[in-house]
Amino acid sequence: MSAALQTTQSANKASRTKPDRRRHHRVDLRLGGRFLHDEADHSLLTLNVSCGGAQVRSKVCPPEGQSVICYFDDLGRVTARVIRHITDGFAVVFEASAHKRDKLADRLVWLMNHKKFDLKDERSAPRKAAGGPALITLASGTKLQCRVIDISLTGAAFEYQGPIPFVGEIVRAGKLKGEVVRSITNEFAIRFMHKTKP
């Protein structure tokens, strides 16, 4: 066997075994949303996304190293850190727990395949990222100044830095009554208690 052929085979073997520097595979997926920067909301559109990060198009680019709160349609709220600027936008890495990344991965798989395989969504209505303020009134009359994570015709999710309502509690979001259906650290979600028109 010639030395040139041996060199080529060695190079091919090395290229096959060279690890991918990116830990999570990104998919080309367009999701609208918003992010918080300098106490203001700015719109974004994902160019590609994974359970570990995303590239987004935006007119506003926070500085590299800056932490931002992102609200993605159909994915929800994710804390992220800007790692570099790109043409017309920037790239972020998600600062999320392993459990949160698993949930993001499951949701991304569904978003990529639901049309191809006619999969049914567990959510009864599509969710839109919000990020604006909201006043939640508990049954006791206590008022919580929250921030909307996402909202749909059937419910909404909120962020609150403090004690949050328990699952099953009846609250009011503005004039709408809702039941708390999910409650985790600094976040809770409600299902609106009204009938929507077809």
N, C-alpha and C positions, 0 to 999 in steps of 0.2 A: 504494500500500500504506500502511495507516495506521501511525502511530508505535507504537500499542499492539501491532499484529501483529508489527512489526519487532522490538520489545523482547522479545516472547514467543519468537520464533524464535531470537533471539540467546541468550536464557536457556537454551532447549532445547539449542542447539548447545554452549554452555558446559558444561551438565550432562553431555552425552555425552562431551566430551573431558576432563572433570575426572578426574585419575588417582586410583585407589584407594589410600588410605593404607596398606592392608594388602598386604604384598609377596606373601604366599602365601595362596591360597584355602583356607579352613577348611571341613571337612566335619563334619556331625553324626555322631559315631561314639563308641560307648561301649566303652572299653577299660579293664579293671581294671589295677591295678598298685600300685607302692609308690614312695616317695621317701625319701631320707635327709635328716634335719634334726636338728640338735643330737645327733648320734651315735645316733639312734634311727630305726627304720623306721616309716613311717606309710602307711596305705592311701590309695588315690586312685581316682577314676573319671573318665575324660575326658568332657567335655560336647561338645567339638568339638576337632579337631586338624588340623594341617597339617604340612608338612615344616619349617615355621619356628617353630611354637609350638603351645600348647594352652591350653584352659581346663579346669580340673579341679575336681571336688568333693572336699572333704576336711574332716575335723573339725579338722585342724591347718593353720594358715596361717602360713608363714614371712614375715618382714618383707619389704617391697618392696625390691628391689635385692639380695636374698639369692640366692646360687648354691645350687642343689640338684641332686642326682643322682636322676634319675627312671628307673624300670624299668617299661616298659609291656608288657603282654601282647601278643605278636605283633609288637612293634616293637623291643623290647630296651632297652638302656641309652642314655640321652641326658642330657647335661649341660644344665641350663637355668638361667634367671635369672627370679625373680619380678618381674613388671612392675606388677601391680596386684591388689588384692583384689576379689572378687566375692561375691555372696550364696552362702554355704556353700562357699566355695573361693577359688581364685586363678587368675590367668593367668600363663603363663610364655612366654618366648621361648627357643628352643633355641640354644645356643652350639655349633654344629656346623659342620664343614667343608662345602664345596660337595659333595664326594663323599658324605658322610654324609646330607646333605639329599636328594640324588638317590636314595639307597637308601630313605630314609623315604618319599619321594614314590611310588616304585615299589610299595612295600609297601602304602601307603594306597590306591592305585588298585586293587590286588588285593583288599584287604579290603572295599572298597566294591562290587566287581563280581563276586566269586567265586560268590555264591549266584545272582545274576541270570543269569550266563552259564555256570554249572556249571563253573567253572575249577578245575583241579587245583592243589593246593599243592605246591611243590617240597619242602616240609618234610614228612617222613613222620609227624610227630606234632606236635600243637599245643604251643606253648611258653607257659610261665607265668613272669611276672616274679617274681624272688625277692628278691635284695638282701641275703641273709644271708651269714655267713661260711662258708668251706669250706677244708678242708685237702687240698691236692693233693700227692701224693708222686711225684717223678720216678723214672725208672729207676735213677738213681744213688743214690737214697735221700734226696736233698734234699727238704725239705718246704717248700711255699709256702703262706703264709697268704693266701688269696684271698677275693674276694667274688663271690657268684653273681650273674650278670646275668640269665640266664633258664635254665629247665630243662624238659625234656620226658622222655618215656619212652625216647627214643633218644639223648639227649645233653644237653649243658649248655654254657653259655658263662660265662667267668670274667674278672674284672678283677684285675690284679696290678701293683703299682707296683715294677717291677724286671724283670730278665731273665726272659723267658717261654720255655716249651718250644717246640721247633721242630715243624713239620708232620711227621707220621709217627711222632713219639715216643709211646711207650706210657707212660701215667701211671695213677695211681690216685686216684679221688675218693672218699675214705672207703674202703669195701670194694669199690667198683666199678672195674673196669679199663676204660680208654678209650684211644682213639687220637686224637691231636691232628689236627684237620682244618682249622683256621684259626688263624692267628697274626699279629696286628698289634700295634702299639704299645700296651702295657699291657693287651691283651686276647687271649684265646685260647679256642677252642671244642674240645670233644672229642665223639666218637661212642662211646657205650657199647658194649663188646664182649661182649654177652650177648644171648640170644634172649628176646624178650618173649612172654609167653603171650597168645593171642588173647582 
